[in-house]
Amino acid sequence: MRGKGGAIHKRLQAELAEILFRQGLIVQVEGQIGGKFIDLVVCELGDLTRAWGIEIHLNRRWALLLDQIRRDLRSGATHVIVLVPTHNLVSCASFITPMLKPAEAERVRICSVFGYVQQEKSRINTTSNIEVQNRTIGTKRRRGYGTV
């Protein structure tokens, strides 16, 4: 079912979509891969055929999450990133990881929402700094280019 998450879930979707978009990725909130709705569908601009999914799971219904992961993978997602609250990370990984087949496990990454957001934000800052340096080398720094 599409879009059943509450206010926090929707806010996280929007924030992550913005962060990934600022990295130059194509992002669809409640997008589809192979007819299956996924919280966030992400792909690179030059390769629309290799999309991956991000599932945000804020409760502890691990069996439901396992089913979602498997359906995401079957739908054609190259891999699935599962984001859970930090306090649920160990519990989630302990339940999900042993249940995945080896071919599934290599395509699934489970991490905390906070850790993932911080990691992706740091990529934006690094990319922005490199862009500024590339645009200003040997020329006068143009107005409007700066770090994020």
C-alpha positions as CSV (number, residue, x, y, z in Angstrom):
1,M,0.0,0.0,0.0
2,R,1.3,3.4,-0.9
3,G,2.1,6.2,1.5
4,K,1.0,4.8,4.8
5,G,3.8,6.4,6.8
6,G,3.0,9.0,9.4
7,A,4.3,12.6,9.7
8,I,7.9,11.6,10.8
9,H,8.1,9.1,8.0
10,K,7.0,11.6,5.4
11,R,9.4,14.2,6.8
12,L,12.3,11.8,6.6
13,Q,11.4,10.9,3.0
14,A,11.4,14.6,2.0
15,E,14.7,15.3,3.8
16,L,16.4,12.3,2.3
17,A,15.0,13.0,-1.2
18,E,16.4,16.6,-1.0
19,I,19.9,15.4,0.2
20,L,20.1,12.8,-2.6
21,F,18.8,15.2,-5.2
22,R,21.5,17.7,-4.2
23,Q,24.1,15.0,-5.0
24,G,22.8,14.9,-8.5
25,L,20.7,11.7,-8.2
26,I,17.2,11.2,-9.5
27,V,14.9,10.6,-6.6
28,Q,11.2,9.6,-6.5
29,V,9.3,9.7,-3.2
30,E,6.9,6.7,-3.2
31,G,8.3,5.7,-6.5
32,Q,7.9,2.4,-8.3
33,I,10.3,-0.2,-9.5
34,G,8.7,-3.0,-11.5
35,G,5.2,-2.0,-10.2
36,K,6.2,-2.1,-6.5
37,F,6.0,1.2,-4.5
38,I,9.1,1.9,-2.4
39,D,9.6,4.8,0.0
40,L,12.4,6.3,-2.1
41,V,13.6,5.1,-5.5
42,V,17.0,6.4,-6.4
43,C,19.1,6.2,-9.6
44,E,22.0,8.0,-11.2
45,L,21.3,10.6,-13.9
46,G,23.2,8.7,-16.6
47,D,21.8,5.2,-15.7
48,L,18.1,5.1,-15.3
49,T,18.0,1.3,-15.6
50,R,19.8,0.7,-12.3
51,A,17.5,2.0,-9.6
52,W,17.8,1.2,-5.9
53,G,15.3,1.5,-3.1
54,I,15.4,3.0,0.3
55,E,12.9,1.7,2.9
56,I,12.3,3.8,6.0
57,H,11.0,1.5,8.8
58,L,10.3,3.2,12.1
59,N,8.5,0.4,13.9
60,R,9.7,-3.0,15.0
61,R,7.6,-5.2,12.7
62,W,10.6,-7.0,11.3
63,A,8.6,-9.8,9.5
64,L,6.8,-7.1,7.5
65,L,10.1,-5.4,6.7
66,L,11.6,-8.7,5.5
67,D,8.7,-9.1,3.2
68,Q,9.1,-5.6,1.8
69,I,12.8,-6.1,1.2
70,R,12.2,-9.3,-0.7
71,R,9.5,-7.7,-2.8
72,D,11.7,-4.7,-3.5
73,L,14.5,-7.1,-4.7
74,R,12.2,-9.1,-6.8
75,S,10.7,-6.0,-8.4
76,G,14.2,-5.2,-9.9
77,A,15.8,-2.9,-7.4
78,T,19.6,-3.3,-7.7
79,H,19.8,-3.1,-3.9
80,V,17.8,-1.9,-0.9
81,I,18.9,0.4,1.9
82,V,16.9,-0.1,5.0
83,L,16.8,2.8,7.5
84,V,15.7,2.2,11.1
85,P,16.0,4.3,14.2
86,T,19.4,3.9,15.9
87,H,17.9,2.2,19.0
88,N,16.4,-0.5,16.7
89,L,19.4,-1.1,14.5
90,V,20.8,-4.2,16.3
91,S,17.4,-5.7,16.7
92,C,16.5,-5.2,13.1
93,A,19.9,-6.5,11.8
94,S,19.7,-9.5,14.1
95,F,16.3,-10.5,12.8
96,I,16.7,-9.6,9.1
97,T,20.2,-10.6,8.2
98,P,20.0,-14.4,9.1
99,M,16.7,-14.6,7.2
100,L,18.1,-13.3,3.9
101,K,19.5,-15.7,1.3
102,P,23.1,-15.0,0.4
103,A,22.1,-13.5,-2.9
104,E,19.7,-11.2,-1.1
105,A,22.0,-10.3,1.7
106,E,24.7,-8.9,-0.6
107,R,22.0,-6.5,-2.0
108,V,20.7,-5.2,1.3
109,R,22.2,-2.7,3.7
110,I,20.7,-1.9,7.1
111,C,21.7,1.3,8.8
112,S,20.4,3.9,11.2
113,V,18.4,6.8,9.8
114,F,20.7,9.3,11.6
115,G,23.9,7.7,10.4
116,Y,22.7,7.5,6.8
117,V,21.5,11.1,6.8
118,Q,24.8,12.4,8.3
119,Q,26.9,10.3,5.8
120,E,24.9,11.7,2.8
121,K,25.1,15.2,4.1
122,S,28.8,15.0,4.3
123,R,29.0,13.9,0.7
124,I,27.1,17.0,-0.3
125,N,29.6,19.2,1.6
126,T,32.6,17.4,0.0
127,T,31.1,17.6,-3.5
128,S,30.2,21.3,-3.0
129,N,33.8,22.1,-1.9
130,I,35.3,20.3,-4.9
131,E,32.9,22.1,-7.3
132,V,33.9,25.5,-5.8
133,Q,37.6,24.7,-6.1
134,N,37.2,23.6,-9.7
135,R,35.2,26.6,-10.6
136,T,37.5,29.1,-9.0
137,I,40.9,27.8,-9.9
138,G,42.8,30.4,-11.9
139,T,39.8,32.8,-12.0
140,K,38.2,35.3,-9.7
141,R,35.7,33.6,-7.4
142,R,32.3,34.1,-8.9
143,R,29.4,35.2,-6.6
144,G,27.0,32.5,-5.6
145,Y,29.4,29.6,-5.4
146,G,30.0,28.4,-1.9
147,T,29.9,25.4,0.3
148,V,26.7,24.1,1.6
